[in-house]
Amino acid sequence: MTSFHRLALTASGLVLASTPSFAQFVEAEPNDSKATATVVAGMASGQTIDGNSISASTTGLDYYKVSTAVAPFAIYRHQLAITTAGTAGHTGTLRGLSQTGTEGVCPANGAGGTIGTTDSTFQTSSTTSVPARMNVWYGFGKGEEMYYRVTGTASTTANYTSTLTTTTVTPLAVTGTFTAGPISISTVGQTTVDTDLALFDSNGNAVLEAGLGYATNDDEHCTTAGAASTTLQSRMVRNLPAGTYYLGVSAWNAANNTASPTDEGYMTGNVLDFPGTMVNSSSSATASDRDVQISDGTNTYTASGVNNTVAYGIIWYTFTVAGGGITAFCDAGAAGVIACPCGNPPAAAGKGCDNSAATGGASIAGAGSANTAGDTLVFTTGGQTANGTTIILQGNAIAGGGAGVPFGQGVRCVGGTLKRLYVKSPGGTGGVTAPVGADPTVSTQSANLGDPIAPGSTRYYMAYYRDPIVLGGCAANATFNATNALQVAWQ
């Protein structure tokens, strides 16, 4: 391979052109790998990379470590397109890393993906895209980085030029506001396209939730108990605090730099090297349905007729989550929650699985103020078995990605560090109230048990209770059951 050097190089490999309008970046040999990539720092729209790549055995590789110019916060589409005065045989690729992982067998989550060290092709330029031989990635104006490679052939003897074009993308504004807590984001039932999702916060950072991994999803996990998922659409349930969020909806394969989360149905897709970007590997510009549904269990937004029509395109949405309060979730009969393990769905919405007393399922509700400066929060349950000891349980995470996990004859959606706050007996009423009388307040009891609650934090609550007669299909020791759950944002 030969290289073309139009101007003298600095120590970093960055070259300034003598033209008055734009700096020009020129290939600096050796640059046949990521480790020796020519640095292209702060590249702005209209600037170019010049190089030369000739190879009879497809080993003519020119690697560049490209960072884009810092710009005001927005969503930007960056496009590098290759042109040449000679034979147009160059191929551009965006580079990434391999990933390994195994999906959990429903309803159990997997361990999450493990990012490898192997340089991998993530996106390959197309001769039929407009413009031809372009590569595309999305960022937020933070000077995000990307490995870019140009590969030549035996006939590409002329120099090539890769020109950057950056445009601003206006996200689709989701109407309405969601309440802080578990938010479901899904393309299941909204499109037949094989979709990928990635969620970013108001600073352009991928959203992280402890115990689940990053807020990405390729294939929906957990559709049939005892089997791996075959759904090609995407679903994730994430606990989101108040704020503004940006959701990218792409065709397969798309990724940022984060590993697949534990509640993922496809854990071997390649990922990117650097944070703050999202890339779609599909060059198809055929209309592709990117409808999505977003819901907090009470408020639901459903997109309709949203299509992508550009190569490597990602449709972006933005939505708002408002501050907390008390929000019920883990309705055992609702979509997105796993089936009751004993074939015992609740008789009505807002309950846990039905029990051996056939009450239709038990429920929990909260009232009062979840304020650490003056906690008056009180829980009330109903629908348990008579005289069945009842325990109010607190956790600091959601279980099963919001879909829950089997728990006795019920479903438990409260996870993380679990604390047994109160133990009560319902007598003949089938319901309990706690705290009551001399009981410590919820926040005091939590601190007593080693989990002090800080203002602005979130905890999750449910009740589980004795259900002495085991229903058919459950293990003999499954002599307990569970209510639905509550998410509480503490002030």
Secondary structure, DSSP 8 states (H G I E B T S, - for coil): -----SS---TTS----SSSS--EEE--S--SSGGG-EEEEEE-TT-EEEE--B-SSS--EEEEEEEE---SSSEEEEEEEEEESS----EEEEEEEEEE-----TTS-----EEEEEEEEEEE--SSSSSTTEEEEEE-SS--EEEEEEE-BTT--S-EEEEEEEEEE--EEEEEEEESEEEEEE-TTT-SS-EEEEEE-TTS-B-EETTTEESEESS---SSTTS-----S-EEEEEE-SEEEEEEEEESSEE-SS---SS-S-----B-SSSS-BEE-----S-EE---EEE-SS-EEE--S-EE-STT--EEEEEEEE---EEEE--TTSTTS---TTS---SSTT-----TT-SS--EEEEES---TTS---EEEEE---TT--EEEEEESEESGGGT-EEETTEEE-EESS-EEEEEE--TTTT--EES-TT---HHHHHHHTT----TT-EEEEEEEEE--S--TTS-TT--EEEEEEEEEE--
